[in-house]
Amino acid sequence: MGEKLSKYTPGHTDVSKATPLDDRSSVVEGKRSSILPLIVKIFSLKNGIVGGRVAKPHSRPYMASLQFYDQHLCGGMLIREDFVLTAAHCKQPLPLTVVLGAHDISKKEKSQQRIQVTKYHQHPKFTGEYDYDIMLLEVKLYNATLTRYVKAIGLPKKDGKIPANINCAVAGWGQTGVNKPSSNVLKETTEEMQFSFECQALWKEYFNSQHMICTKFDKRKGGICQGDSGGPLICNSKPQGITAFTLKGDCNNPKYPHVFTKVNFFLPWIKKVMKGLGNFA
């Protein structure tokens, strides 16, 4: 295609605090090797939402910040007291901490709950590329305590259709623009759903309409960027997508749609894992 893709890879990280991630020989296997060097490169940036607005504090109590050594890497969403839904490419070789009830992640707010991930459930068909980019984080040893600041969000219906041209909400703590700093506070905006054939025409073999959806980027309203990986796309109050990828180094290029993993396609797998029936496709 002549263009390079980029995961909404973890941002908001100082390499000096993430040196254990530099040795990836234990996790680079097969196709994963083509993705991990990109993640290492973006770790060197201090990586939310491009444009948009600051969210009303705690108005999205399902939002999770996935952190490594107190640095924000990815977003996620609490879907039950013991499970957080995010992107598979957010997995790291060392334990992640889930931070719930946060608005300003640079502070230790009283509303926050910091919980260690006890088990990672990457989709079994995820290879480190762009497909099957979904993961459940299990926090069973220290379940989240539901409060006014921490609440689970309900999943969409399995056969629910997501019409094009509707506005859906996105939120995150990621990069605020190309080569711009991250946001310590949660930011939000809306993006407009696109037809699958439009996404297919632009992303070609990278886009699988069966389990991906995409949105238009409007420079006036803003949208997601690096560091927003794993965060939700909320349509009609339900999480329909998980932030996945965009154009490398140019998250606010209006020519290229933002791509999300389609949540309702993976509902059978999500429910199976949450019931403790194993991690099988």
N, C-alpha and C positions, 0 to 999 in steps of 0.2 A: 504493500500500500504506500510505501515511501514515507510512512509516519510511524513513530514509535508509540506503543501503548504504555500506560503506567497504571499499576494498581493504585488505588487511593492508599498508598503505602504509609506505614506509621511515620508520624512526624513529631514535632515538639520535643526532639531528643538531642542531647549533647553527646557526641561520640565518646567523649572522655568518661561519661557515666555509663556507657553501654559496651565497654570493651569486651565483656564475655561473649558478645554476639559476633565478634570479628572472626572467631574460629568456627566455621560452619561445616567442617568436613563431616561431622556426624549427622548432619541433616540434609546435605546436598546429595540427592539421589535422582538419577535420570533427568527428567524434564525440569525438576525443581531448580537445577543449577542455573537455568536461564532466567529465573525470577529473583533468586536470592541476592545476586550481585546488585541488582537494581535496588533492593531494599537496603542493602548496606550503604549504597551511595546516598540514598535519601536520608539515612540516619545522620548524615553529616550536615543536614540543613536543620535550622530551627523552624520547624513546620508548626480555623473553622470554615467556616463558611466565607466564601468570597462575597463581599457586600453584605446583604441581608441586614438583620437587626439583632440586637441583644435580646435573648429570650427572657420573658418574665421569670424571675428566680423560682425554680422548682415547679414550673408549669408543665414540665415533661418528666414526671417522677420515675418513668421507666428507663430513662437514659443512663447508660453506664460508660465510664471512662476506663479503658483497659490500660494499666500502667506497669512499667518496668523500672525499678529503682526510682519510683515517684515521678516518672516522666510519662506523659500521655503518648500512647502508641496508636490506639484505635478506639472507635466507638463501639457500642453494643446496646442491646435492650434486654431488660429483665422480663422474661415471659412466665416465670414461676419463681417462687422463693428460692429454689435451688438450681435454676438454669438461666443462663444469659445466652442470647443468640447474637452471633457476629459473623464475620467473614473468615473463611478457612485460612487465608493468607496472613491473618494476624497472629497465628501461632508462632511462638518463639521457643528456642531450646531451653530456656530457663523460665521458672514460674512467673505467671502474670498475676497482678492484683486487680480485682474488680472494685472500682470506686462507684458507689451508688449515692444518691441524694446530694449530688454536687451541683453547684452553679459555677463557682470560681475554683477551678482545680489547682490554682496556685496557693490556695489557703487550706487549712485543716478546719473546715466548717463543722459546727456541731451537728449539722444534719447529715453529715457524710457517714457512710459505712464502708469500711475497707476490708475486703474478703479475699482470701487466697483461693485461686482456682485449684480444685482437687483433681479434676480429670478433664481432658480435652477430647472432644468427639468431633474430629474433622470428618466431613463426608467421605466415605470409603472410596469414592470415585474421583476425589480431588487429587490432582497430580502435581500441583504447583503452578499450573497454567491458569486459564481464565474460566474454565467450566467447573461446575459443582463447588463454587466458592462459598461454602457455608459451614459453620461450626457451632456446636453447642459447648458452652463452658459449664461444667458442673461444680457447684459450690456446696455440696451436701454436708460437709463437716461443719460449716458455719453458715447456715441458711441466712438469707437476707431477712431482716425484720421489717415487715410492712408498716409504714408510717405515713404521715401526710406528705413526706418528702420522697418516700420510696414505695413505688407501686408497680405491679406487673401489668403489662399490656396484653390484651387478648389477641389471639391469632386470627387471621382472616379465614373465610370459608374456603374449603378445598377447591370448589368449582366456581368461585366468585370471579367474575370478569372485571378487568380494569380498563375502562374505556379511555381512548385517547383524548387529548385536549383538556382533561381535568387537571386542576392544580393539586399537587401533593406537597406535603411539608417535609423538609429535611432539616436536620440539626446536628451540631457537632462542635468540637473544640479544635478542629484542624487548622490548616494554613489559611490565612485570610486573603491570599492572592499569590500569583506567581512570584517567587522570591521575596515574599512578604512574611512577617512574623505570624505566629499562631495567636489564637485568642485564648486567654485564660478563662473567660466566661463563656457559657454556652450561647451560641448564636443559632439563628434559624432563618429560613426563608421558604419560598415555594418554588417548585419546578413543574413544568407542564409535561404530562405524559405524551409520548410520541407513539405513532403506529409502529408495529414491529417491522413492517417492510421498509420503513424509513431507516430504522436502526441497522437492518440487515444490509441495505444498500451502502451504508457508510462504513460499517465495521466488518462487513463480509464474513470471513470464516471465524472471526473472533466472537460473533454474536450468535447465540443459539436461542431462537424465539420460543422454544419449548420451556426453557427455564431461566430466561433473562427478560428484563424489561428496561426501557430507557426513557430519558427525559430530555427536554430542550433546555439549553442554558440561555438565560436572558441576562445580559450584562447590567440592565437596570435593576433587576431584582437580586442578582447574585446566585450563588449555588455552592455545591460541595467542592472540596479540594483535598490535597494530600493531608493525611491525618484524620480524615472523616471516614476512612475505611471501616466497614462493619456497622456503621450507624444505620438507622432506619429511614425508609421512605414511607411516610404515613399518608394513606389515601382513605378518606371517609373514616377517619379515626382508627384505622387498622394498619399494621405494618405489612405493606405489600412488597417491599424490596429491602435488600441489604446492600449498602454501597460497595461497589466492586472495582470498576476501572474507568479510566478516561485517557485522554491524550497525554503522553509523557511531557512533563515540563510546561503544560499549557492547559490547566484545568478550566480556564474560563474562555476557551475557544468556542464560539457559538456554532461553528461548523460541525463539531463532533458532539453527539449526545453523551450524557453521563449514563453509565450502564450499572444496573442493579441485579442481583440474584433474586429471582421471583420466589417469594416465600411460599405461596400456596401450592406450588408444584412439589415442594419438599415436606408438606405437612405429614404424610405417612411416615417418612423417615424421622422427623422431629418427634412425633408422638411415640414411635417405637423406642427411641433412645430414652425419652423421658419416663417411659414405663419400665425401663431397665431390661428391655428385651434384646439388647445387643445393638452394635453399630453395623447394621447391614443395609445395603441399598434396597 
